Amino acid sequence: MADSSSKVLTLFSPYKMGKFNLSHRVVLAPLTRCRALNQVPQPALVEYYSQRSTPGGFLITEGTWPSNTSVGFPHVPGIYTAEQVEEWKKVVDAVHAKGAIIFCQLWHVGRSSHGVYQPGGGSPVSSTNNPISERSKILLPDGSHDTYAQPRALETHEIPQIVEQYRCAALNAIRAGFDGIEIHAAHGYLIDQFLKDGINDRTDEYGGSLANRCKFLIQIVQAVVEAIGTERVAVRISPAINHTDATDSNPIGLGLAVIERLNKLQLNVGSKLAYLHVMPRFSGQGLVEDEAQFMRTLRNAYEGTFMAAGGFTRELGMEAVCSGDVDLVSFGRSFISNPDLVLRFKLNAPLNKYIRETFYTHDPVVGYTDYPFLNEQSV
Ligand SMILES: Cc1cc2nc3c(=O)[nH]c(=O)nc-3n(C[C@H](O)[C@H](O)[C@H](O)COP(=O)(O)O)c2cc1C
């Protein structure tokens, strides 16, 4: 919530996020980088996350698979095997050694998948039997693109198994030393496939009304909260983002419906989630008034820490924090190309430009850990 003190808030004002004391509000957004070969975190990830850690800083990992059927991208880490947990420990230890706090983002792609990513080449699961339209293409491990697979709608009785996968993954995250987890319920992936009425065509208790469409997400949140504690759980939503046909007839109504249920859950358990993370931008044209209003409406409805992402510059981030529109801002592309983004923002120093071509390549160094720090540039 907005700080009631008269001091002007900036990206560098400390923030108490439940049990976590953040020294600033510049958050590393979840960023898929495809460097975890065969779904196992590598030494390169230790270096990458360590580079972006600051004392009291807050980091969210790239989307991470809670199970072997969640997969839809090459070389993304999982957190469902003992080996993955062991290797994540090294990443978390390096981040903690720098005094930063780190949550693991749990990501099930649902129908945004392909036979090459599914065990035995099977059909990915979703809320629906309808595939993503052929306009959108999926990235395959060999770098080529193809149409998305034909999904299979989960049977009602199968849904608790998916909820259980999230619960186990959250427990694994805590075993690996993570401070908490973020549930990826945005961007047209599995949970969003249940939330959005442009996709969810179910006739069971998980389809139709807003209450029914929110049920899957809320059951996951509930299960994870019971497993690891409310303060260690966060949720990311993007009600207005249409990525991979994830449309809704009433994005603001959907956002408010999710928030109403999260507020209620918080009230019932008597403690707050770590934060709600919202992607309010949908035009890609800068923060037009509609988007600002959209963000404010959700922010005012949510009773807890509010984080936003999407096209924020230093200035826009400062403004959003100062006006009380957000508590925290997560930065994606600018954090990819500026390992010392926090320092650069503090000094108002120029930023390195990001190289889109290496976002999803697999080299452990190039386009990953080789973006220069400020002091390297001045020598
Ligand atoms: C290369 C890349 C990978 C991303 N991977 C994820 C992801 O794994 N999970 C997620 O929720 N969002 C992901 N996003 C979205 C970012 O978290 C962020 O919201 C987005 O980049 C907008 O912020 P920006 O304008 O500061 O880049 C990704 C974005 C980029 C550019």
The ligand as a Gaussian input file, in Angstrom:
#p B3LYP/6-31G(d) Opt

LIG

0 1
 C       13.423000     -12.522000     -22.979000
 C       12.186000     -12.409000     -22.129000
 C       11.799000     -13.484000     -21.367000
 C       10.665000     -13.404000     -20.531000
 N       10.340000     -14.473000     -19.752000
 C        9.305000     -14.376000     -18.877000
 C        9.019000     -15.427000     -17.962000
 O        9.700000     -16.460000     -17.900000
 N        7.972000     -15.256000     -17.127000
 C        7.188000     -14.122000     -17.150000
 O        6.232000     -14.015000     -16.370000
 N        7.465000     -13.107000     -17.987000
 C        8.501000     -13.195000     -18.828000
 N        8.814000     -12.123000     -19.627000
 C        8.129000     -10.826000     -19.416000
 C        8.970000      -9.962000     -18.449000
 O        8.908000     -10.488000     -17.136000
 C        8.486000      -8.508000     -18.396000
 O        7.210000      -8.447000     -17.854000
 C        8.485000      -7.871000     -19.776000
 O        9.758000      -8.017000     -20.394000
 C        8.115000      -6.396000     -19.727000
 O        9.041000      -5.686000     -18.959000
 P       10.173000      -4.761000     -19.679000
 O        9.414000      -3.790000     -20.535000
 O       10.864000      -4.114000     -18.514000
 O       11.034000      -5.649000     -20.485000
 C        9.913000     -12.209000     -20.491000
 C       10.301000     -11.114000     -21.284000
 C       11.429000     -11.198000     -22.085000
 C       11.857000      -9.993000     -22.899000

